Amino acid sequence: MVLQLLAEAYRLRLLRGIEEELYQLGYSRQAGVDEVGRGCLAGPVVAAAVVVDPRTTVPGVDDSKRLSAEARSQLAEWIRESAIAWSVAAVAPEVIDRINILEASKRAMVDALLRLEVVPDVALVDAVALENLPFPCVPIVRGDSFSYAIACASILAKVERDRLMTDLDAAYPHYGFARHKGYAAPEHLDALQEIGPCPSHRLTFRSVLPRVEA
């Protein structure tokens, strides 16, 4: 148990390496921002932003894709309690169809950052470059694996989007949204072929359109 605790403390110290370097440069209020749902066929793209407290590290924080639903839910609660500020934002499927998924992902992240009650000194962004914000943004490839703040944001975004997709499942029960969260699972593709899309599908995504047998 002691060795496991030491290993986890060391992992978290490495995960906060970028943030520690920025603290040394005077960036004391740091936000992480990430989005979830970019590759889905239905539902919104959701982003979360978190201004992390430099005095507090939540054990277990990691890239949301590496965590179970139960772990994400518990960690999300701890992250919200320990953060200086946090926010979420969503961009609807009809907007995704109009402006494309990359631009919709950027819009969701910008909206999440602008909704923060505390203005950060810097934002760490998963992968993409964001512009026209009143503070610098640093894109980090695979940021949810290399930045504690971005990992926190990835967890909040995933938990929020899963909640929204569960709500959509109640409205449109034929697709299995609560199980696959709008991704291209076989049961989802079969439902699309049988009954077609619902109002929450992204109509510009090729797999959403009816498949024609050759």
C-alpha positions as CSV (number, residue, x, y, z in Angstrom):
1,M,0.0,0.0,0.0
2,V,2.8,2.4,0.9
3,L,4.5,1.7,-2.5
4,Q,1.3,2.3,-4.3
5,L,0.7,5.6,-2.6
6,L,4.3,6.7,-3.4
7,A,3.8,5.6,-7.1
8,E,0.5,7.6,-7.3
9,A,2.1,10.7,-5.7
10,Y,5.0,10.5,-8.2
11,R,2.6,10.1,-11.2
12,L,0.6,13.1,-10.1
13,R,3.8,15.1,-9.6
14,L,4.8,14.3,-13.2
15,L,1.3,15.1,-14.4
16,R,1.6,18.6,-12.9
17,G,5.0,19.2,-14.4
18,I,3.8,21.7,-17.0
19,E,1.7,23.5,-14.4
20,E,4.7,23.8,-12.0
21,E,6.8,25.3,-14.8
22,L,4.1,27.9,-15.5
23,Y,3.8,28.7,-11.8
24,Q,7.5,29.5,-11.7
25,L,6.9,31.9,-14.6
26,G,4.3,33.8,-12.7
27,Y,1.1,32.2,-14.1
28,S,-0.7,31.5,-10.8
29,R,-4.2,31.0,-12.1
30,Q,-4.1,28.2,-14.6
31,A,-7.1,26.7,-16.5
32,G,-7.3,23.4,-18.2
33,V,-9.9,22.9,-21.0
34,D,-10.9,19.9,-23.0
35,E,-13.8,18.7,-25.1
36,V,-15.6,15.3,-25.3
37,G,-17.8,13.9,-28.1
38,R,-16.0,15.1,-31.1
39,G,-16.3,11.6,-32.8
40,C,-19.9,10.9,-31.9
41,L,-22.7,10.6,-34.4
42,A,-25.3,12.2,-32.0
43,G,-25.6,14.6,-29.2
44,P,-23.6,17.8,-28.4
45,V,-19.9,18.3,-28.2
46,V,-19.2,19.3,-24.6
47,A,-16.2,21.1,-23.1
48,A,-15.2,21.8,-19.5
49,A,-12.7,24.3,-18.1
50,V,-11.2,24.1,-14.7
51,V,-9.0,26.6,-12.8
52,V,-7.0,24.2,-10.6
53,D,-5.9,25.1,-7.0
54,P,-2.1,24.8,-6.9
55,R,-2.3,23.7,-3.3
56,T,-4.6,20.7,-4.0
57,T,-4.1,17.6,-6.1
58,V,-6.9,15.1,-6.4
59,P,-5.6,11.5,-6.3
60,G,-6.6,9.4,-9.3
61,V,-7.0,12.2,-11.8
62,D,-6.1,10.9,-15.3
63,D,-7.2,11.1,-18.9
64,S,-10.9,10.4,-18.7
65,K,-10.7,7.7,-21.3
66,R,-8.6,5.6,-18.9
67,L,-11.1,5.7,-16.1
68,S,-14.3,3.8,-15.4
69,A,-17.6,5.6,-15.3
70,E,-17.8,5.2,-11.5
71,A,-14.3,6.6,-11.0
72,R,-15.0,9.6,-13.3
73,S,-18.2,10.4,-11.4
74,Q,-16.4,10.4,-8.0
75,L,-13.4,12.3,-9.3
76,A,-15.7,14.9,-10.9
77,E,-17.2,15.6,-7.6
78,W,-13.8,16.0,-5.9
79,I,-12.5,18.2,-8.8
80,R,-15.5,20.5,-8.5
81,E,-15.0,20.8,-4.8
82,S,-11.3,21.5,-5.0
83,A,-11.2,23.8,-8.0
84,I,-10.9,27.5,-7.8
85,A,-13.5,27.7,-10.6
86,W,-15.0,25.4,-13.2
87,S,-17.6,25.5,-16.0
88,V,-19.0,23.4,-18.8
89,A,-20.4,24.4,-22.2
90,A,-22.1,22.4,-25.0
91,V,-22.6,23.0,-28.7
92,A,-25.7,21.4,-30.2
93,P,-25.8,19.0,-33.2
94,E,-27.5,21.5,-35.5
95,V,-24.6,23.9,-34.9
96,I,-22.1,21.2,-35.4
97,D,-23.7,20.5,-38.8
98,R,-23.6,24.2,-39.7
99,I,-20.0,25.1,-38.7
100,N,-18.3,21.6,-38.7
101,I,-17.1,19.6,-35.7
102,L,-13.6,21.2,-35.3
103,E,-15.1,24.7,-35.1
104,A,-17.8,23.5,-32.8
105,S,-15.2,21.9,-30.5
106,K,-13.3,25.2,-30.4
107,R,-16.5,27.1,-29.7
108,A,-17.4,24.8,-26.8
109,M,-13.9,25.2,-25.3
110,V,-14.0,29.0,-25.7
111,D,-17.4,29.2,-24.2
112,A,-16.3,27.1,-21.2
113,L,-13.3,29.3,-20.6
114,L,-15.4,32.5,-20.8
115,R,-18.0,31.1,-18.3
116,L,-15.4,30.7,-15.6
117,E,-16.1,33.0,-12.6
118,V,-12.3,33.6,-12.2
119,V,-10.3,34.8,-15.2
120,P,-7.2,32.6,-15.6
121,D,-3.7,33.9,-16.3
122,V,-3.2,31.1,-18.9
123,A,-5.2,28.2,-20.4
124,L,-3.8,24.8,-21.2
125,V,-5.8,23.4,-24.1
126,D,-6.0,19.8,-25.3
127,A,-4.4,19.8,-28.8
128,V,-6.1,22.7,-30.6
129,A,-5.2,26.4,-30.7
130,L,-7.8,28.9,-29.4
131,E,-7.8,32.5,-30.3
132,N,-9.4,35.8,-29.3
133,L,-9.3,35.2,-25.6
134,P,-8.1,37.7,-23.0
135,F,-5.4,35.4,-21.8
136,P,-2.8,33.2,-23.5
137,C,-3.7,29.7,-24.5
138,V,-1.2,26.9,-24.8
139,P,-2.2,23.9,-27.0
140,I,-0.7,20.6,-25.8
141,V,-0.9,17.5,-27.9
142,R,-2.5,14.7,-25.8
143,G,-2.9,17.2,-23.1
144,D,-5.3,15.0,-21.1
145,S,-2.3,12.7,-20.6
146,F,0.3,15.3,-19.8
147,S,-1.5,18.1,-17.9
148,Y,-3.3,17.8,-14.6
149,A,-5.5,20.7,-15.4
150,I,-6.5,19.3,-18.8
151,A,-7.1,15.9,-17.3
152,C,-9.4,17.5,-14.7
153,A,-11.3,19.2,-17.5
154,S,-11.6,16.0,-19.5
155,I,-13.2,14.3,-16.6
156,L,-15.8,17.0,-16.0
157,A,-16.6,17.2,-19.7
158,K,-17.0,13.4,-20.0
159,V,-19.3,13.2,-17.0
160,E,-21.4,16.1,-18.2
161,R,-21.8,14.7,-21.7
162,D,-22.6,11.2,-20.4
163,R,-25.4,12.7,-18.3
164,L,-26.8,14.6,-21.4
165,M,-26.7,11.4,-23.5
166,T,-28.5,9.5,-20.8
167,D,-31.2,12.2,-20.9
168,L,-31.4,11.8,-24.7
169,D,-31.8,8.0,-24.2
170,A,-35.0,8.7,-22.3
171,A,-36.3,10.9,-25.2
172,Y,-35.1,8.6,-28.0
173,P,-34.9,5.1,-26.5
174,H,-34.4,3.2,-29.8
175,Y,-30.8,4.1,-30.3
176,G,-29.1,3.0,-27.0
177,F,-27.6,6.4,-26.2
178,A,-27.2,5.6,-22.5
179,R,-25.0,2.6,-23.4
180,H,-22.7,3.9,-26.2
181,K,-23.1,7.7,-25.6
182,G,-23.7,8.4,-29.3
183,Y,-20.6,6.7,-30.7
184,A,-20.7,4.4,-33.8
185,A,-21.5,1.2,-31.9
186,P,-23.0,-1.6,-34.0
187,E,-26.4,-1.3,-32.3
188,H,-26.4,2.4,-33.0
189,L,-25.6,1.9,-36.7
190,D,-28.2,-0.8,-36.9
191,A,-30.8,1.5,-35.4
192,L,-29.9,4.3,-37.9
193,Q,-30.3,1.9,-40.8
194,E,-33.7,0.7,-39.5
195,I,-35.4,3.9,-38.3
196,G,-33.1,6.7,-39.5
197,P,-31.8,9.6,-37.5
198,C,-33.5,11.6,-34.7
199,P,-33.3,15.4,-34.1
200,S,-30.2,14.9,-32.0
201,H,-28.1,13.2,-34.7
202,R,-25.4,15.1,-36.6
203,L,-26.7,14.9,-40.2
204,T,-23.4,15.9,-41.8
205,F,-21.6,12.8,-40.4
206,R,-21.5,10.1,-43.1
207,S,-22.5,7.1,-40.8
208,V,-25.7,8.9,-39.8
209,L,-27.1,8.9,-43.4
210,P,-29.0,5.8,-44.5
211,R,-26.7,3.1,-45.8
212,V,-27.5,1.9,-49.3
213,E,-26.8,-1.8,-50.0
214,A,-24.7,-2.3,-53.1
